[in-house]
Amino acid sequence: MADMPEKKTLVIKFGGRTLQDADRMRSNAAKVARIASVNNVIVVVSAMGDETSRLINLAHEVTEGHPTPRDTVRVAAFGEMTSATLFAAALEAHGHPAKAILPTDEAWPLLASEVGEQALSRQKINEDRRLTLHEKDSKEKVSTHILPLLERGITPVICGFLARDPEGKLTTLGRGGSDTTAFFIGKLINADEVVIVTDTAGVLDGDPRAVESPEKISVISTDQLDSMARSGALVLHPHSLEHKTPDMRARVVHFEEDDITVGGTLIEGFLRATLRSTPFPLALVNVVGEEAIEDPRLLSHIAAGLDESKITFHGLAVTHGYMGIFVPEADSDKAYHIIHKKLQAEASFKSISLRRDVARVTISSPKFQDQPGILSHISKILSENKINVIDLITLQGDVAVYVDWQDRENTIQLLRRLAVSARLDEVIAGR
């Protein structure tokens, strides 16, 4: 007899629109019942359709626009609790044992402390909440109550979005927080895969509300998806990916797929801080001009000239009357002459100069976007060690520091030390 395939442990999260009516609820429950017949499955559900918005708006209406944050949370919680109860019932109707896990239950696994009482947004957005997830206590709850259900072949259906503090008070992870619930639960149970079921084909290369026929991305890195989410793309909650572990697979898939464990967009890797530097010296080409130097037409001229000579950019800074272009030092003379020739006829152009022996050291972490003052910390540690910062360019969680080449190694070590003090995970020195 052939060996039976080993059971996988999956967390499957359903967004609100995938559960917006009874037909979708039944259809998705049937798919989960098939998957759970050969795997261990935990289901995380959002409120049906736009139920959370309806409940929050109702709380505002009956209080003439002044509900307390606590009352709003209590009212909104009924959306997820109803969804979990119905989905568990739908699984039972398909012949598969299930149990709804509500925040009022002793088995509730998601424990978190909120900083003050925070009002819920009336709009459906990815809210950034000031709270701390209690991983140790949550894992104990999972071990005591959730894993035994899986061992007995019962599928837990857990409310997304909601949490409870150690004293038992109800709180939330914010609008959009069900993604965080899924990945956090996945982390606690060492899930093989987290599946995010949505009403889109996967992760798209553009907003379908803004562009025509956006295409599905088959594979995307965790860093890239995190950057998209933090820039406003409503794909996943920005904080959810912080809980994706190195061994955990993840995907975003459309609810209409026959098998929601395949297809969609595969999410590779996990979030980690990185520290890297160019292995060769750079040069800074300084362009000085009038306000019109910011005209994108001028930049296109420069880019075209450098592209013809196959000279790469390693940084670009544009301010009022100034443009700085970082290129490999080996190509600096050629770049200098190309840029001078391209701009000489422009009325806004004044002068061009060249600074050699420049190093770029980049430290990256998605946590930087939640750490006010990180730039001042970087500037302070470099200043205290007599390192002159030629330029500093930031975007999302990347901070690129340009220093003299002779200060490159010292800068790398200082930023590594800063990363350790900031408790960033797995800082890896690149080339």
LUMKETOR-251750 format. One record per residue (C-alpha): residue number from 1; residue in one letter; y, x, z. Coordinates in steps of 0.5 Angstrom, whole numbers, plus 500, padded with zeros to 3 digits. Layout:
! residues N
num, residuo, yy, xx, zz
NUM, A, Y, X, Z
...
//
This chain:
! residues 431
num, residuo, yy, xx, zz
1, M, 500, 500, 500
2, A, 507, 503, 498
3, D, 512, 504, 504
4, M, 517, 499, 506
5, P, 524, 501, 504
6, E, 527, 503, 511
7, K, 532, 498, 514
8, K, 540, 499, 513
9, T, 545, 497, 518
10, L, 551, 494, 514
11, V, 557, 491, 516
12, I, 560, 485, 511
13, K, 567, 483, 512
14, F, 569, 476, 509
15, G, 577, 475, 507
16, G, 580, 469, 508
17, R, 580, 467, 501
18, T, 572, 468, 500
19, L, 571, 463, 505
20, Q, 577, 458, 504
21, D, 572, 452, 503
22, A, 565, 449, 504
23, D, 562, 451, 498
24, R, 564, 459, 498
25, M, 562, 459, 506
26, R, 555, 456, 504
27, S, 555, 461, 498
28, N, 556, 467, 502
29, A, 552, 465, 507
30, A, 546, 465, 502
31, K, 548, 472, 500
32, V, 548, 474, 507
33, A, 541, 471, 509
34, R, 538, 474, 503
35, I, 541, 481, 505
36, A, 539, 480, 512
37, S, 532, 479, 511
38, V, 531, 486, 509
39, N, 537, 489, 513
40, N, 540, 489, 519
41, V, 547, 486, 518
42, I, 553, 484, 522
43, V, 558, 479, 519
44, V, 566, 480, 520
45, V, 570, 474, 518
46, S, 577, 472, 517
47, A, 580, 465, 518
48, M, 578, 460, 512
49, G, 584, 461, 507
50, D, 591, 461, 510
51, E, 589, 458, 516
52, T, 592, 463, 520
53, S, 599, 462, 517
54, R, 598, 454, 518
55, L, 596, 455, 525
56, I, 602, 460, 527
57, N, 607, 456, 523
58, L, 604, 450, 527
59, A, 606, 453, 533
60, H, 613, 455, 531
61, E, 614, 447, 529
62, V, 612, 444, 535
63, T, 616, 449, 539
64, E, 622, 449, 535
65, G, 621, 456, 533
66, H, 620, 459, 540
67, P, 613, 460, 541
68, T, 611, 465, 546
69, P, 607, 471, 543
70, R, 601, 469, 548
71, D, 601, 462, 545
72, T, 601, 464, 538
73, V, 595, 469, 539
74, R, 591, 463, 543
75, V, 593, 458, 537
76, A, 592, 463, 531
77, A, 585, 465, 535
78, F, 582, 458, 533
79, G, 582, 460, 526
80, E, 577, 466, 526
81, M, 573, 462, 532
82, T, 572, 456, 527
83, S, 570, 461, 521
84, A, 565, 465, 525
85, T, 562, 458, 528
86, L, 561, 455, 521
87, F, 559, 461, 518
88, A, 553, 462, 523
89, A, 551, 455, 522
90, A, 551, 456, 515
91, L, 546, 462, 516
92, E, 542, 458, 520
93, A, 542, 452, 515
94, H, 539, 457, 510
95, G, 533, 459, 515
96, H, 536, 465, 518
97, P, 538, 466, 525
98, A, 545, 468, 527
99, K, 550, 467, 533
100, A, 557, 467, 533
101, I, 560, 472, 537
102, L, 567, 469, 540
103, P, 572, 473, 544
104, T, 571, 468, 550
105, D, 563, 470, 550
106, E, 561, 476, 555
107, A, 558, 479, 549
108, W, 565, 480, 546
109, P, 565, 487, 543
110, L, 572, 489, 541
111, L, 576, 491, 547
112, A, 583, 494, 546
113, S, 590, 494, 550
114, E, 596, 492, 547
115, V, 603, 495, 549
116, G, 607, 489, 551
117, E, 606, 482, 548
118, Q, 607, 482, 541
119, A, 609, 476, 536
120, L, 605, 475, 530
121, S, 608, 475, 523
122, R, 608, 468, 520
123, Q, 607, 472, 513
124, K, 600, 474, 511
125, I, 601, 482, 511
126, N, 598, 488, 514
127, E, 601, 488, 521
128, D, 602, 495, 525
129, R, 600, 493, 532
130, R, 602, 498, 538
131, L, 595, 498, 542
132, T, 589, 502, 544
133, L, 582, 501, 542
134, H, 577, 502, 548
135, E, 572, 505, 544
136, K, 567, 507, 550
137, D, 568, 500, 553
138, S, 567, 497, 546
139, K, 561, 501, 545
140, E, 557, 499, 551
141, K, 558, 492, 550
142, V, 555, 493, 543
143, S, 549, 497, 546
144, T, 548, 491, 551
145, H, 549, 485, 547
146, I, 550, 486, 539
147, L, 544, 491, 538
148, P, 539, 487, 541
149, L, 541, 481, 537
150, L, 539, 486, 531
151, E, 533, 488, 534
152, R, 531, 481, 534
153, G, 533, 479, 527
154, I, 539, 475, 529
155, T, 545, 476, 525
156, P, 552, 477, 529
157, V, 558, 473, 526
158, I, 564, 476, 529
159, C, 571, 474, 529
160, G, 575, 479, 525
161, F, 583, 480, 528
162, L, 582, 478, 535
163, A, 581, 483, 541
164, R, 581, 482, 548
165, D, 584, 487, 554
166, P, 580, 490, 559
167, E, 582, 484, 564
168, G, 580, 479, 559
169, K, 587, 477, 556
170, L, 586, 475, 549
171, T, 590, 479, 544
172, T, 590, 481, 536
173, L, 589, 487, 531
174, G, 595, 484, 528
175, R, 595, 480, 521
176, G, 590, 483, 516
177, G, 586, 486, 522
178, S, 580, 484, 520
179, D, 579, 490, 516
180, T, 580, 494, 522
181, T, 575, 490, 526
182, A, 569, 491, 521
183, F, 570, 499, 520
184, F, 571, 499, 528
185, I, 564, 495, 529
186, G, 561, 500, 523
187, K, 563, 506, 527
188, L, 560, 503, 534
189, I, 553, 502, 531
190, N, 553, 508, 526
191, A, 553, 503, 520
192, D, 550, 505, 514
193, E, 555, 502, 510
194, V, 561, 497, 511
195, V, 562, 492, 505
196, I, 569, 489, 504
197, V, 568, 482, 501
198, T, 575, 480, 497
199, D, 577, 475, 492
200, T, 579, 481, 487
201, A, 574, 485, 483
202, G, 575, 491, 487
203, V, 580, 496, 488
204, L, 585, 495, 482
205, D, 590, 500, 479
206, G, 596, 495, 479
207, D, 598, 489, 483
208, P, 595, 483, 479
209, R, 601, 479, 481
210, A, 606, 484, 478
211, V, 602, 487, 472
212, E, 598, 484, 466
213, S, 590, 486, 466
214, P, 590, 491, 472
215, E, 583, 495, 471
216, K, 578, 496, 477
217, I, 577, 503, 480
218, S, 570, 504, 480
219, V, 570, 510, 486
220, I, 576, 512, 490
221, S, 577, 517, 496
222, T, 579, 515, 503
223, D, 585, 519, 502
224, Q, 588, 515, 496
225, L, 586, 508, 498
226, D, 589, 510, 505
227, S, 596, 512, 501
228, M, 595, 505, 497
229, A, 595, 501, 503
230, R, 600, 505, 507
231, S, 605, 504, 501
232, G, 604, 496, 501
233, A, 598, 495, 497
234, L, 594, 489, 500
235, V, 587, 492, 499
236, L, 585, 494, 506
237, H, 589, 494, 513
238, P, 592, 502, 513
239, H, 589, 503, 520
240, S, 582, 501, 518
241, L, 580, 507, 514
242, E, 581, 511, 521
243, H, 575, 509, 523
244, K, 571, 510, 517
245, T, 566, 516, 519
246, P, 563, 521, 514
247, D, 556, 518, 514
248, M, 559, 511, 513
249, R, 559, 508, 506
250, A, 564, 503, 504
251, R, 566, 499, 498
252, V, 570, 493, 496
253, V, 567, 488, 492
254, H, 568, 481, 489
255, F, 565, 475, 493
256, E, 562, 472, 486
257, E, 558, 478, 485
258, D, 550, 476, 486
259, D, 549, 482, 490
260, I, 555, 484, 494
261, T, 552, 490, 496
262, V, 553, 493, 490
263, G, 558, 494, 484
264, G, 566, 493, 486
265, T, 569, 500, 488
266, L, 566, 505, 492
267, I, 570, 508, 498
268, E, 568, 516, 498
269, G, 570, 521, 504
270, F, 573, 520, 511
271, L, 580, 521, 513
272, R, 582, 528, 516
273, A, 587, 532, 517
274, T, 588, 538, 512
275, L, 591, 545, 512
276, R, 592, 548, 505
277, S, 596, 553, 501
278, T, 597, 556, 494
279, P, 594, 562, 494
280, F, 599, 566, 489
281, P, 607, 566, 490
282, L, 611, 561, 488
283, A, 618, 562, 485
284, L, 624, 557, 486
285, V, 628, 555, 480
286, N, 635, 553, 483
287, V, 639, 548, 478
288, V, 646, 547, 481
289, G, 650, 541, 477
290, E, 655, 535, 478
291, E, 652, 528, 480
292, A, 649, 527, 473
293, I, 644, 532, 475
294, E, 640, 527, 478
295, D, 640, 523, 471
296, P, 632, 523, 470
297, R, 634, 524, 462
298, L, 635, 532, 465
299, L, 628, 532, 468
300, S, 625, 529, 462
301, H, 628, 535, 458
302, I, 625, 540, 463
303, A, 618, 537, 464
304, A, 618, 537, 456
305, G, 620, 545, 456
306, L, 615, 547, 462
307, D, 609, 543, 459
308, E, 610, 546, 452
309, S, 609, 553, 455
310, K, 604, 550, 460
311, I, 607, 552, 466
312, T, 605, 548, 472
313, F, 610, 544, 478
314, H, 608, 546, 485
315, G, 614, 542, 488
316, L, 620, 538, 486
317, A, 627, 537, 490
318, V, 633, 533, 487
319, T, 639, 531, 491
320, H, 646, 530, 490
321, G, 648, 536, 485
322, Y, 642, 540, 486
323, M, 635, 541, 483
324, G, 630, 545, 486
325, I, 623, 547, 481
326, F, 617, 551, 484
327, V, 613, 554, 479
328, P, 608, 560, 479
329, E, 612, 566, 480
330, A, 608, 569, 474
331, D, 611, 564, 470
332, S, 618, 564, 473
333, D, 622, 568, 468
334, K, 619, 564, 463
335, A, 621, 558, 466
336, Y, 628, 560, 468
337, H, 630, 561, 461
338, I, 626, 555, 459
339, I, 630, 551, 464
340, H, 637, 554, 462
341, K, 636, 553, 455
342, K, 634, 546, 456
343, L, 640, 544, 460
344, Q, 646, 549, 458
345, A, 649, 544, 453
346, E, 649, 539, 459
347, A, 656, 537, 461
348, S, 653, 536, 468
349, F, 650, 543, 469
350, K, 653, 549, 472
351, S, 649, 554, 474
352, I, 641, 556, 475
353, S, 638, 562, 480
354, L, 631, 564, 481
355, R, 628, 566, 488
356, R, 622, 569, 488
357, D, 616, 570, 493
358, V, 615, 563, 496
359, A, 609, 560, 499
360, R, 608, 553, 500
361, V, 604, 551, 506
362, T, 602, 543, 506
363, I, 599, 540, 512
364, S, 597, 533, 511
365, S, 594, 527, 516
366, P, 595, 519, 515
367, K, 597, 520, 523
368, F, 603, 523, 521
369, Q, 606, 516, 519
370, D, 605, 513, 526
371, Q, 608, 519, 529
372, P, 615, 519, 529
373, G, 619, 526, 530
374, I, 613, 530, 527
375, L, 618, 533, 522
376, S, 622, 536, 528
377, H, 616, 538, 531
378, I, 614, 542, 525
379, S, 621, 545, 524
380, K, 622, 547, 532
381, I, 615, 551, 532
382, L, 617, 555, 525
383, S, 624, 556, 528
384, E, 622, 558, 535
385, N, 618, 563, 531
386, K, 623, 566, 526
387, I, 621, 563, 520
388, N, 626, 561, 515
389, V, 624, 554, 512
390, I, 626, 554, 504
391, D, 625, 547, 503
392, L, 621, 541, 506
393, I, 618, 536, 502
394, T, 614, 530, 505
395, L, 611, 524, 502
396, Q, 606, 519, 505
397, G, 602, 523, 510
398, D, 603, 530, 507
399, V, 608, 535, 509
400, A, 610, 541, 504
401, V, 613, 547, 507
402, Y, 616, 552, 503
403, V, 617, 559, 506
404, D, 618, 566, 504
405, W, 611, 569, 502
406, Q, 611, 574, 508
407, D, 611, 568, 513
408, R, 605, 565, 509
409, E, 599, 567, 514
410, N, 604, 566, 520
411, T, 606, 559, 518
412, I, 599, 557, 517
413, Q, 597, 559, 524
414, L, 603, 555, 527
415, L, 601, 549, 523
416, R, 594, 549, 525
417, R, 596, 550, 532
418, L, 601, 544, 532
419, A, 595, 540, 529
420, V, 591, 542, 535
421, S, 596, 540, 540
422, A, 597, 533, 536
423, R, 590, 532, 536
424, L, 588, 531, 529
425, D, 581, 531, 527
426, E, 578, 537, 523
427, V, 584, 541, 520
428, I, 581, 545, 515
429, A, 584, 551, 512
430, G, 584, 550, 504
431, R, 585, 556, 499
//
